[in-house]
Amino acid sequence: MNYLSNKKGFLGVDNKFNFKEKAVIVPFGLEKTVSYGGGTKNGPREIIKASHQVELYDEELNCEPYKKIGIKTLKPFKIDKNIKKALKKMSDINRKILNKKLFSMTLGGEHSITPGCIVPFTKKYKKLFLLHFDAHADLRQSYNGEKFSHASAIRRCLDYKNVSLISFGIRNISQSEIPYLKKNSSRIKIFWAKDKKNWNLNKFKQMIKNKAVYLTFDVDGLDSSIMPATGTPEPGGLFWEETLNIIKIAAKNSNIVGADINELAPIKGFNSYNFLVAKLAYKILSYKFLYQ
């Protein structure tokens, strides 16, 4: 695998710092099926750029987590315009990372990357839980005639019978998705945004206890007041501390085996949104490796 130098990669660590990597950042700016605002193809580049401004010391964890993790970043590569070929490429990359016993974190790009990301995980783990942060259920069979649309991303993940779904922050679902949701209620649990004050996180904790969990984070799961830099920003979403609390519960009680963050559409001149996603990525990695 071809890596960027430490200085050019995620967090921009000094090249003199030597470490054996445990985690690999995969920049995968696929933008093929966006249906409202565009720009997700620029997400990975801007997240990595913003990560160079993230403080490496974490006051909550009382250390510099990157020293305990070891993070390398793949060099950007050409992404096929054909979505099926692009997703196959994503699957192959994650398979290689998994075979090296490393942790993969993919930076998208649109949410349609996730079905490609999880393929090797569905083969490695007998039972896989998808921990899904999003404003949208993404359970459509297809959207605008495209089976692999960003609006069908989670439906495609559930095509694998050994995958179960836990979603947080959903506040946008079409009527056409409801029958599928009801039919598959035994393996889909949604923590609706409208019920946020009454969420039973102890129940969530028990659901994932000692399970293999793949984390997929669509940034529009965050409230639009803190994350407008996405194709379909939605009010009524998650805020920073409550988001971290959910991820922390997952890191302490389950085995987070891989992750992706997607749907950042950078807004020129508003770097705070890119920075938020960069810090979120660092937090996910920090919790994963320091709480395991």
Phi and psi restraints in degrees (value plus and minus 20) as a CYANA .aco file:
   2 ASN   PHI    -113.0   -73.0
   2 ASN   PSI      97.6   137.6
   3 TYR   PHI    -124.2   -84.2
   3 TYR   PSI     131.3   171.3
   4 LEU   PHI     -90.5   -50.5
   4 LEU   PSI     140.8   180.8
   5 SER   PHI     -85.1   -45.1
   5 SER   PSI     137.6   177.6
   6 ASN   PHI     -71.0   -31.0
   6 ASN   PSI     -63.4   -23.4
   7 LYS   PHI     -84.7   -44.7
   7 LYS   PSI     -54.4   -14.4
   8 LYS   PHI    -111.5   -71.5
   8 LYS   PSI     -34.4     5.6
   9 GLY   PHI    -105.5   -65.5
   9 GLY   PSI    -191.5  -151.5
  10 PHE   PHI     -77.3   -37.3
  10 PHE   PSI     109.8   149.8
  11 LEU   PHI      60.9   100.9
  11 LEU   PSI     -36.9     3.1
  12 GLY   PHI      42.0    82.0
  12 GLY   PSI      21.9    61.9
  13 VAL   PHI     -90.5   -50.5
  13 VAL   PSI     127.5   167.5
  14 ASP   PHI     -75.9   -35.9
  14 ASP   PSI     116.4   156.4
  15 ASN   PHI     -82.3   -42.3
  15 ASN   PSI     -40.4    -0.4
  16 LYS   PHI     -94.5   -54.5
  16 LYS   PSI     -35.6     4.4
  17 PHE   PHI     -99.6   -59.6
  17 PHE   PSI      96.1   136.1
  18 ASN   PHI    -119.8   -79.8
  18 ASN   PSI     116.1   156.1
  19 PHE   PHI    -178.0  -138.0
  19 PHE   PSI     137.2   177.2
  20 LYS   PHI    -113.7   -73.7
  20 LYS   PSI     101.7   141.7
  21 GLU   PHI     -89.3   -49.3
  21 GLU   PSI     123.4   163.4
  22 LYS   PHI    -135.3   -95.3
  22 LYS   PSI     -41.0    -1.0
  23 ALA   PHI    -149.3  -109.3
  23 ALA   PSI     124.6   164.6
  24 VAL   PHI    -144.5  -104.5
  24 VAL   PSI     106.3   146.3
  25 ILE   PHI    -108.7   -68.7
  25 ILE   PSI     106.7   146.7
  26 VAL   PHI    -132.5   -92.5
  26 VAL   PSI      85.7   125.7
  27 PRO   PHI     -97.8   -57.8
  27 PRO   PSI      98.9   138.9
  28 PHE   PHI    -158.2  -118.2
  28 PHE   PSI      61.1   101.1
  29 GLY   PHI    -102.1   -62.1
  29 GLY   PSI      33.2    73.2
  30 LEU   PHI     -88.2   -48.2
  30 LEU   PSI     105.6   145.6
  31 GLU   PHI    -157.8  -117.8
  31 GLU   PSI      80.3   120.3
  32 LYS   PHI    -150.5  -110.5
  32 LYS   PSI     -54.0   -14.0
  33 THR   PHI    -143.2  -103.2
  33 THR   PSI      -2.8    37.2
  34 VAL   PHI     -76.6   -36.6
  34 VAL   PSI     122.1   162.1
  35 SER   PHI    -139.5   -99.5
  35 SER   PSI     -20.9    19.1
  36 TYR   PHI    -159.6  -119.6
  36 TYR   PSI    -122.2   -82.2
  37 GLY   PHI     -98.9   -58.9
  37 GLY   PSI     125.2   165.2
  38 GLY   PHI    -128.8   -88.8
  38 GLY   PSI    -195.1  -155.1
  39 GLY   PHI      92.3   132.3
  39 GLY   PSI     -18.0    22.0
  40 THR   PHI     -85.8   -45.8
  40 THR   PSI     -41.2    -1.2
  41 LYS   PHI     -83.1   -43.1
  41 LYS   PSI     -43.1    -3.1
  42 ASN   PHI    -109.5   -69.5
  42 ASN   PSI     -25.7    14.3
  43 GLY   PHI     -75.2   -35.2
  43 GLY   PSI     -74.5   -34.5
  44 PRO   PHI     -77.3   -37.3
  44 PRO   PSI     -64.3   -24.3
  45 ARG   PHI     -80.8   -40.8
  45 ARG   PSI     -64.0   -24.0
  46 GLU   PHI     -94.0   -54.0
  46 GLU   PSI     -51.4   -11.4
  47 ILE   PHI     -85.2   -45.2
  47 ILE   PSI     -65.8   -25.8
  48 ILE   PHI     -84.7   -44.7
  48 ILE   PSI     -62.1   -22.1
  49 LYS   PHI     -80.6   -40.6
  49 LYS   PSI     -66.0   -26.0
  50 ALA   PHI     -87.1   -47.1
  50 ALA   PSI     -50.7   -10.7
  51 SER   PHI     -83.0   -43.0
  51 SER   PSI     -41.6    -1.6
  52 HIS   PHI     -88.8   -48.8
  52 HIS   PSI     -34.1     5.9
  53 GLN   PHI    -121.4   -81.4
  53 GLN   PSI     -24.0    16.0
  54 VAL   PHI     -93.8   -53.8
  54 VAL   PSI     111.3   151.3
  55 GLU   PHI     -85.4   -45.4
  55 GLU   PSI     109.0   149.0
  56 LEU   PHI     -94.7   -54.7
  56 LEU   PSI     -46.2    -6.2
  57 TYR   PHI    -101.5   -61.5
  57 TYR   PSI     114.9   154.9
  58 ASP   PHI    -131.4   -91.4
  58 ASP   PSI      93.1   133.1
  59 GLU   PHI     -87.9   -47.9
  59 GLU   PSI     -47.4    -7.4
  60 GLU   PHI     -89.1   -49.1
  60 GLU   PSI     -61.7   -21.7
  61 LEU   PHI    -114.7   -74.7
  61 LEU   PSI     -26.4    13.6
  62 ASN   PHI      35.8    75.8
  62 ASN   PSI      24.6    64.6
  63 CYS   PHI    -186.5  -146.5
  63 CYS   PSI     156.7   196.7
  64 GLU   PHI    -121.0   -81.0
  64 GLU   PSI      74.9   114.9
  65 PRO   PHI     -75.6   -35.6
  65 PRO   PSI     -51.6   -11.6
  66 TYR   PHI     -79.7   -39.7
  66 TYR   PSI     -48.2    -8.2
  67 LYS   PHI     -91.4   -51.4
  67 LYS   PSI     -46.7    -6.7
  68 LYS   PHI    -110.3   -70.3
  68 LYS   PSI     -36.2     3.8
  69 ILE   PHI    -117.6   -77.6
  69 ILE   PSI     -82.0   -42.0
  70 GLY   PHI      65.7   105.7
  70 GLY   PSI      81.2   121.2
  71 ILE   PHI    -142.1  -102.1
  71 ILE   PSI     103.6   143.6
  72 LYS   PHI    -133.1   -93.1
  72 LYS   PSI     134.0   174.0
  73 THR   PHI    -141.6  -101.6
  73 THR   PSI     106.2   146.2
  74 LEU   PHI     -85.0   -45.0
  74 LEU   PSI     124.0   164.0
  75 LYS   PHI     -85.6   -45.6
  75 LYS   PSI     119.9   159.9
  76 PRO   PHI     -77.2   -37.2
  76 PRO   PSI     126.3   166.3
  77 PHE   PHI    -159.9  -119.9
  77 PHE   PSI     145.1   185.1
  78 LYS   PHI     -89.5   -49.5
  78 LYS   PSI     115.5   155.5
  79 ILE   PHI    -128.0   -88.0
  79 ILE   PSI     105.6   145.6
  80 ASP   PHI     -79.8   -39.8
  80 ASP   PSI     121.5   161.5
  81 LYS   PHI     -92.5   -52.5
  81 LYS   PSI     -44.6    -4.6
  82 ASN   PHI     -97.2   -57.2
  82 ASN   PSI     101.1   141.1
  83 ILE   PHI     -84.5   -44.5
  83 ILE   PSI     -56.2   -16.2
  84 LYS   PHI     -84.8   -44.8
  84 LYS   PSI     -61.5   -21.5
  85 LYS   PHI     -87.9   -47.9
  85 LYS   PSI     -57.3   -17.3
  86 ALA   PHI     -83.6   -43.6
  86 ALA   PSI     -64.1   -24.1
  87 LEU   PHI     -87.3   -47.3
  87 LEU   PSI     -54.6   -14.6
  88 LYS   PHI     -83.5   -43.5
  88 LYS   PSI     -60.5   -20.5
  89 LYS   PHI     -81.1   -41.1
  89 LYS   PSI     -63.5   -23.5
  90 MET   PHI     -81.7   -41.7
  90 MET   PSI     -63.3   -23.3
  91 SER   PHI     -81.6   -41.6
  91 SER   PSI     -62.9   -22.9
  92 ASP   PHI     -84.5   -44.5
  92 ASP   PSI     -59.9   -19.9
  93 ILE   PHI     -82.7   -42.7
  93 ILE   PSI     -68.0   -28.0
  94 ASN   PHI     -86.4   -46.4
  94 ASN   PSI     -53.3   -13.3
  95 ARG   PHI     -82.6   -42.6
  95 ARG   PSI     -63.0   -23.0
  96 LYS   PHI     -84.0   -44.0
  96 LYS   PSI     -60.9   -20.9
  97 ILE   PHI     -84.7   -44.7
  97 ILE   PSI     -64.5   -24.5
  98 LEU   PHI     -83.0   -43.0
  98 LEU   PSI     -60.7   -20.7
  99 ASN   PHI     -83.0   -43.0
  99 ASN   PSI     -46.2    -6.2
 100 LYS   PHI    -108.6   -68.6
 100 LYS   PSI     -15.0    25.0
 101 LYS   PHI      40.0    80.0
 101 LYS   PSI      20.3    60.3
 102 LEU   PHI    -131.5   -91.5
 102 LEU   PSI     143.4   183.4
 103 PHE   PHI    -117.3   -77.3
 103 PHE   PSI     108.4   148.4
 104 SER   PHI    -120.9   -80.9
 104 SER   PSI     108.9   148.9
 105 MET   PHI    -144.3  -104.3
 105 MET   PSI      94.4   134.4
 106 THR   PHI    -115.2   -75.2
 106 THR   PSI     113.7   153.7
 107 LEU   PHI    -127.4   -87.4
 107 LEU   PSI      93.2   133.2
 108 GLY   PHI    -109.0   -69.0
 108 GLY   PSI     155.0   195.0
 109 GLY   PHI      51.6    91.6
 109 GLY   PSI     147.3   187.3
 110 GLU   PHI    -102.3   -62.3
 110 GLU   PSI     147.2   187.2
 111 HIS   PHI     -87.7   -47.7
 111 HIS   PSI     -34.4     5.6
 112 SER   PHI     -83.7   -43.7
 112 SER   PSI     -30.3     9.7
 113 ILE   PHI     -87.8   -47.8
 113 ILE   PSI     -48.3    -8.3
 114 THR   PHI     -80.7   -40.7
 114 THR   PSI     -64.5   -24.5
 115 PRO   PHI     -77.8   -37.8
 115 PRO   PSI     -51.8   -11.8
 116 GLY   PHI     -92.7   -52.7
 116 GLY   PSI     -61.8   -21.8
 117 CYS   PHI     -77.0   -37.0
 117 CYS   PSI     -61.3   -21.3
 118 ILE   PHI    -105.2   -65.2
 118 ILE   PSI     -30.2     9.8
 119 VAL   PHI     -70.1   -30.1
 119 VAL   PSI     -72.4   -32.4
 120 PRO   PHI     -85.6   -45.6
 120 PRO   PSI     -46.0    -6.0
 121 PHE   PHI     -92.3   -52.3
 121 PHE   PSI     -55.9   -15.9
 122 THR   PHI     -86.6   -46.6
 122 THR   PSI     -45.5    -5.5
 123 LYS   PHI    -105.5   -65.5
 123 LYS   PSI     -50.3   -10.3
 124 LYS   PHI    -100.5   -60.5
 124 LYS   PSI     -56.0   -16.0
 125 TYR   PHI    -130.1   -90.1
 125 TYR   PSI     111.3   151.3
 126 LYS   PHI     -82.0   -42.0
 126 LYS   PSI     -55.9   -15.9
 127 LYS   PHI    -155.6  -115.6
 127 LYS   PSI     106.1   146.1
 128 LEU   PHI    -145.3  -105.3
 128 LEU   PSI     109.1   149.1
 129 PHE   PHI    -120.0   -80.0
 129 PHE   PSI     111.0   151.0
 130 LEU   PHI    -117.8   -77.8
 130 LEU   PSI      94.4   134.4
 131 LEU   PHI    -114.6   -74.6
 131 LEU   PSI      92.0   132.0
 132 HIS   PHI    -139.5   -99.5
 132 HIS   PSI      98.5   138.5
 133 PHE   PHI    -125.5   -85.5
 133 PHE   PSI     106.3   146.3
 134 ASP   PHI    -191.5  -151.5
 134 ASP   PSI     136.7   176.7
 135 ALA   PHI    -104.7   -64.7
 135 ALA   PSI     -43.2    -3.2
 136 HIS   PHI    -137.2   -97.2
 136 HIS   PSI     127.1   167.1
 137 ALA   PHI     -91.3   -51.3
 137 ALA   PSI     -51.1   -11.1
 138 ASP   PHI      36.5    76.5
 138 ASP   PSI      19.6    59.6
 139 LEU   PHI    -127.4   -87.4
 139 LEU   PSI      -7.8    32.2
 140 ARG   PHI     -85.6   -45.6
 140 ARG   PSI     126.6   166.6
 141 GLN   PHI     -87.5   -47.5
 141 GLN   PSI     -58.0   -18.0
 142 SER   PHI    -178.6  -138.6
 142 SER   PSI     146.9   186.9
 143 TYR   PHI    -164.9  -124.9
 143 TYR   PSI     108.6   148.6
 144 ASN   PHI      33.4    73.4
 144 ASN   PSI      15.6    55.6
 145 GLY   PHI      60.4   100.4
 145 GLY   PSI     -15.4    24.6
 146 GLU   PHI    -131.2   -91.2
 146 GLU   PSI      94.8   134.8
 147 LYS   PHI     -85.9   -45.9
 147 LYS   PSI     -48.6    -8.6
 148 PHE   PHI    -123.9   -83.9
 148 PHE   PSI       9.1    49.1
 149 SER   PHI     -84.8   -44.8
 149 SER   PSI     137.1   177.1
 150 HIS   PHI     -79.6   -39.6
 150 HIS   PSI     -47.2    -7.2
 151 ALA   PHI     -99.5   -59.5
 151 ALA   PSI     -25.4    14.6
 152 SER   PHI    -137.4   -97.4
 152 SER   PSI      -9.9    30.1
 153 ALA   PHI     -77.1   -37.1
 153 ALA   PSI     -66.0   -26.0
 154 ILE   PHI     -95.6   -55.6
 154 ILE   PSI     -52.9   -12.9
 155 ARG   PHI     -79.5   -39.5
 155 ARG   PSI     -61.8   -21.8
 156 ARG   PHI     -86.6   -46.6
 156 ARG   PSI     -54.6   -14.6
 157 CYS   PHI     -84.9   -44.9
 157 CYS   PSI     -57.7   -17.7
 158 LEU   PHI     -98.0   -58.0
 158 LEU   PSI     -24.0    16.0
 159 ASP   PHI     -83.4   -43.4
 159 ASP   PSI     -43.5    -3.5
 160 TYR   PHI    -104.5   -64.5
 160 TYR   PSI      97.4   137.4
 161 LYS   PHI     -87.1   -47.1
 161 LYS   PSI     -38.1     1.9
 162 ASN   PHI    -111.9   -71.9
 162 ASN   PSI      -9.6    30.4
 163 VAL   PHI    -122.7   -82.7
 163 VAL   PSI     109.8   149.8
 164 SER   PHI    -134.7   -94.7
 164 SER   PSI     136.7   176.7
 165 LEU   PHI    -144.2  -104.2
 165 LEU   PSI     113.1   153.1
 166 ILE   PHI    -146.3  -106.3
 166 ILE   PSI      94.7   134.7
 167 SER   PHI    -130.7   -90.7
 167 SER   PSI     120.3   160.3
 168 PHE   PHI    -141.7  -101.7
 168 PHE   PSI     115.3   155.3
 169 GLY   PHI      71.5   111.5
 169 GLY   PSI     -14.5    25.5
 170 ILE   PHI     -83.6   -43.6
 170 ILE   PSI     110.5   150.5
 171 ARG   PHI    -167.3  -127.3
 171 ARG   PSI       1.5    41.5
 172 ASN   PHI    -174.4  -134.4
 172 ASN   PSI      90.1   130.1
 173 ILE   PHI    -163.1  -123.1
 173 ILE   PSI     121.7   161.7
 174 SER   PHI    -108.3   -68.3
 174 SER   PSI     136.4   176.4
 175 GLN   PHI     -80.8   -40.8
 175 GLN   PSI     -51.6   -11.6
 176 SER   PHI     -87.6   -47.6
 176 SER   PSI     -39.5     0.5
 177 GLU   PHI    -104.5   -64.5
 177 GLU   PSI     -39.7     0.3
 178 ILE   PHI     -81.3   -41.3
 178 ILE   PSI     -64.8   -24.8
 179 PRO   PHI     -79.1   -39.1
 179 PRO   PSI     -61.1   -21.1
 180 TYR   PHI     -84.6   -44.6
 180 TYR   PSI     -61.1   -21.1
 181 LEU   PHI     -80.1   -40.1
 181 LEU   PSI     -65.9   -25.9
 182 LYS   PHI     -86.6   -46.6
 182 LYS   PSI     -61.1   -21.1
 183 LYS   PHI     -85.1   -45.1
 183 LYS   PSI     -49.7    -9.7
 184 ASN   PHI    -131.8   -91.8
 184 ASN   PSI       8.9    48.9
 185 SER   PHI     -82.1   -42.1
 185 SER   PSI     -42.0    -2.0
 186 SER   PHI     -91.9   -51.9
 186 SER   PSI     -40.5    -0.5
 187 ARG   PHI    -145.5  -105.5
 187 ARG   PSI      -5.4    34.6
 188 ILE   PHI    -148.0  -108.0
 188 ILE   PSI     104.7   144.7
 189 LYS   PHI    -144.9  -104.9
 189 LYS   PSI     101.2   141.2
 190 ILE   PHI    -131.4   -91.4
 190 ILE   PSI     105.6   145.6
 191 PHE   PHI    -114.5   -74.5
 191 PHE   PSI      73.2   113.2
 192 TRP   PHI     -86.0   -46.0
 192 TRP   PSI     121.2   161.2
 193 ALA   PHI     -78.9   -38.9
 193 ALA   PSI     -55.6   -15.6
 194 LYS   PHI     -84.5   -44.5
 194 LYS   PSI     -40.4    -0.4
 195 ASP   PHI    -123.1   -83.1
 195 ASP   PSI      -4.6    35.4
 196 LYS   PHI     -71.7   -31.7
 196 LYS   PSI     -60.2   -20.2
 197 LYS   PHI     -85.9   -45.9
 197 LYS   PSI     -39.9     0.1
 198 ASN   PHI    -132.1   -92.1
 198 ASN   PSI      -7.8    32.2
 199 TRP   PHI     -80.4   -40.4
 199 TRP   PSI     114.4   154.4
 200 ASN   PHI    -119.4   -79.4
 200 ASN   PSI      71.9   111.9
 201 LEU   PHI     -94.4   -54.4
 201 LEU   PSI     -36.9     3.1
 202 ASN   PHI     -86.9   -46.9
 202 ASN   PSI     -56.8   -16.8
 203 LYS   PHI     -84.3   -44.3
 203 LYS   PSI     -63.6   -23.6
 204 PHE   PHI     -77.8   -37.8
 204 PHE   PSI     -65.9   -25.9
 205 LYS   PHI     -76.4   -36.4
 205 LYS   PSI     -64.3   -24.3
 206 GLN   PHI     -89.2   -49.2
 206 GLN   PSI     -53.6   -13.6
 207 MET   PHI     -83.9   -43.9
 207 MET   PSI     -55.9   -15.9
 208 ILE   PHI    -121.8   -81.8
 208 ILE   PSI     -20.4    19.6
 209 LYS   PHI     -71.6   -31.6
 209 LYS   PSI      97.8   137.8
 210 ASN   PHI      41.2    81.2
 210 ASN   PSI       1.7    41.7
 211 LYS   PHI    -118.3   -78.3
 211 LYS   PSI     139.1   179.1
 212 ALA   PHI    -101.5   -61.5
 212 ALA   PSI     105.1   145.1
 213 VAL   PHI    -145.6  -105.6
 213 VAL   PSI     109.9   149.9
 214 TYR   PHI    -126.0   -86.0
 214 TYR   PSI     107.3   147.3
 215 LEU   PHI    -120.9   -80.9
 215 LEU   PSI     101.8   141.8
 216 THR   PHI    -140.5  -100.5
 216 THR   PSI     105.5   145.5
 217 PHE   PHI    -143.6  -103.6
 217 PHE   PSI      84.3   124.3
 218 ASP   PHI    -104.6   -64.6
 218 ASP   PSI     102.1   142.1
 219 VAL   PHI     -86.3   -46.3
 219 VAL   PSI     -33.3     6.7
 220 ASP   PHI     -96.0   -56.0
 220 ASP   PSI     -22.6    17.4
 221 GLY   PHI     -84.3   -44.3
 221 GLY   PSI     -47.6    -7.6
 222 LEU   PHI     -94.2   -54.2
 222 LEU   PSI     131.9   171.9
 223 ASP   PHI     -81.0   -41.0
 223 ASP   PSI     122.4   162.4
 224 SER   PHI     -83.8   -43.8
 224 SER   PSI     -38.0     2.0
 225 SER   PHI     -90.2   -50.2
 225 SER   PSI     -45.6    -5.6
 226 ILE   PHI    -129.4   -89.4
 226 ILE   PSI     -32.5     7.5
 227 MET   PHI    -161.4  -121.4
 227 MET   PSI      55.5    95.5
 228 PRO   PHI    -104.1   -64.1
 228 PRO   PSI     -31.3     8.7
 229 ALA   PHI    -104.6   -64.6
 229 ALA   PSI      44.9    84.9
 230 THR   PHI    -175.5  -135.5
 230 THR   PSI     139.6   179.6
 231 GLY   PHI     -81.3   -41.3
 231 GLY   PSI     -56.5   -16.5
 232 THR   PHI    -154.2  -114.2
 232 THR   PSI      53.5    93.5
 233 PRO   PHI     -85.8   -45.8
 233 PRO   PSI     117.1   157.1
 234 GLU   PHI    -148.7  -108.7
 234 GLU   PSI     113.7   153.7
 235 PRO   PHI     -91.3   -51.3
 235 PRO   PSI     145.2   185.2
 236 GLY   PHI      62.1   102.1
 236 GLY   PSI       1.4    41.4
 237 GLY   PHI    -120.2   -80.2
 237 GLY   PSI    -183.0  -143.0
 238 LEU   PHI     -98.8   -58.8
 238 LEU   PSI     128.5   168.5
 239 PHE   PHI    -130.1   -90.1
 239 PHE   PSI     151.3   191.3
 240 TRP   PHI     -77.5   -37.5
 240 TRP   PSI     -76.0   -36.0
 241 GLU   PHI     -85.0   -45.0
 241 GLU   PSI     -60.9   -20.9
 242 GLU   PHI     -89.4   -49.4
 242 GLU   PSI     -51.1   -11.1
 243 THR   PHI     -84.8   -44.8
 243 THR   PSI     -68.8   -28.8
 244 LEU   PHI     -82.2   -42.2
 244 LEU   PSI     -55.3   -15.3
 245 ASN   PHI     -81.9   -41.9
 245 ASN   PSI     -62.5   -22.5
 246 ILE   PHI     -84.6   -44.6
 246 ILE   PSI     -64.8   -24.8
 247 ILE   PHI     -84.5   -44.5
 247 ILE   PSI     -58.4   -18.4
 248 LYS   PHI     -83.2   -43.2
 248 LYS   PSI     -62.9   -22.9
 249 ILE   PHI     -78.9   -38.9
 249 ILE   PSI     -63.5   -23.5
 250 ALA   PHI     -83.4   -43.4
 250 ALA   PSI     -63.7   -23.7
 251 ALA   PHI     -85.9   -45.9
 251 ALA   PSI     -55.3   -15.3
 252 LYS   PHI     -98.8   -58.8
 252 LYS   PSI     -45.6    -5.6
 253 ASN   PHI    -136.6   -96.6
 253 ASN   PSI     -31.2     8.8
 254 SER   PHI    -152.3  -112.3
 254 SER   PSI     159.4   199.4
 255 ASN   PHI    -125.8   -85.8
 255 ASN   PSI      79.0   119.0
 256 ILE   PHI     -94.7   -54.7
 256 ILE   PSI      94.1   134.1
 257 VAL   PHI    -118.8   -78.8
 257 VAL   PSI     -35.5     4.5
 258 GLY   PHI    -194.1  -154.1
 258 GLY   PSI     149.3   189.3
 259 ALA   PHI    -178.4  -138.4
 259 ALA   PSI     135.7   175.7
 260 ASP   PHI    -161.6  -121.6
 260 ASP   PSI     131.3   171.3
 261 ILE   PHI    -146.0  -106.0
 261 ILE   PSI     110.4   150.4
 262 ASN   PHI    -161.2  -121.2
 262 ASN   PSI     153.2   193.2
 263 GLU   PHI      51.7    91.7
 263 GLU   PSI      -2.4    37.6
 264 LEU   PHI     -95.3   -55.3
 264 LEU   PSI     105.3   145.3
 265 ALA   PHI    -137.2   -97.2
 265 ALA   PSI      71.6   111.6
 266 PRO   PHI     -74.7   -34.7
 266 PRO   PSI     122.0   162.0
 267 ILE   PHI    -128.2   -88.2
 267 ILE   PSI     100.9   140.9
 268 LYS   PHI     -76.1   -36.1
 268 LYS   PSI     107.7   147.7
 269 GLY   PHI      70.4   110.4
 269 GLY   PSI     -26.8    13.2
 270 PHE   PHI    -137.5   -97.5
 270 PHE   PSI      53.6    93.6
 271 ASN   PHI     -94.1   -54.1
 271 ASN   PSI     -34.1     5.9
 272 SER   PHI     -80.8   -40.8
 272 SER   PSI     -51.6   -11.6
 273 TYR   PHI     -93.3   -53.3
 273 TYR   PSI     -58.3   -18.3
 274 ASN   PHI     -84.3   -44.3
 274 ASN   PSI     -60.4   -20.4
 275 PHE   PHI     -83.2   -43.2
 275 PHE   PSI     -62.9   -22.9
 276 LEU   PHI     -76.1   -36.1
 276 LEU   PSI     -65.6   -25.6
 277 VAL   PHI     -88.4   -48.4
 277 VAL   PSI     -58.1   -18.1
 278 ALA   PHI     -81.7   -41.7
 278 ALA   PSI     -63.4   -23.4
 279 LYS   PHI     -88.0   -48.0
 279 LYS   PSI     -56.9   -16.9
 280 LEU   PHI     -80.0   -40.0
 280 LEU   PSI     -64.2   -24.2
 281 ALA   PHI     -81.6   -41.6
 281 ALA   PSI     -62.8   -22.8
 282 TYR   PHI     -85.0   -45.0
 282 TYR   PSI     -59.5   -19.5
 283 LYS   PHI     -84.3   -44.3
 283 LYS   PSI     -64.0   -24.0
 284 ILE   PHI     -79.6   -39.6
 284 ILE   PSI     -66.6   -26.6
 285 LEU   PHI     -84.4   -44.4
 285 LEU   PSI     -60.7   -20.7
 286 SER   PHI     -83.9   -43.9
 286 SER   PSI     -66.9   -26.9
 287 TYR   PHI     -83.8   -43.8
 287 TYR   PSI     -62.4   -22.4
 288 LYS   PHI     -76.5   -36.5
 288 LYS   PSI     -69.6   -29.6
 289 PHE   PHI    -108.2   -68.2
 289 PHE   PSI     -44.7    -4.7
 290 LEU   PHI    -110.6   -70.6
 290 LEU   PSI     -37.0     3.0
 291 TYR   PHI    -126.1   -86.1
 291 TYR   PSI     -21.8    18.2
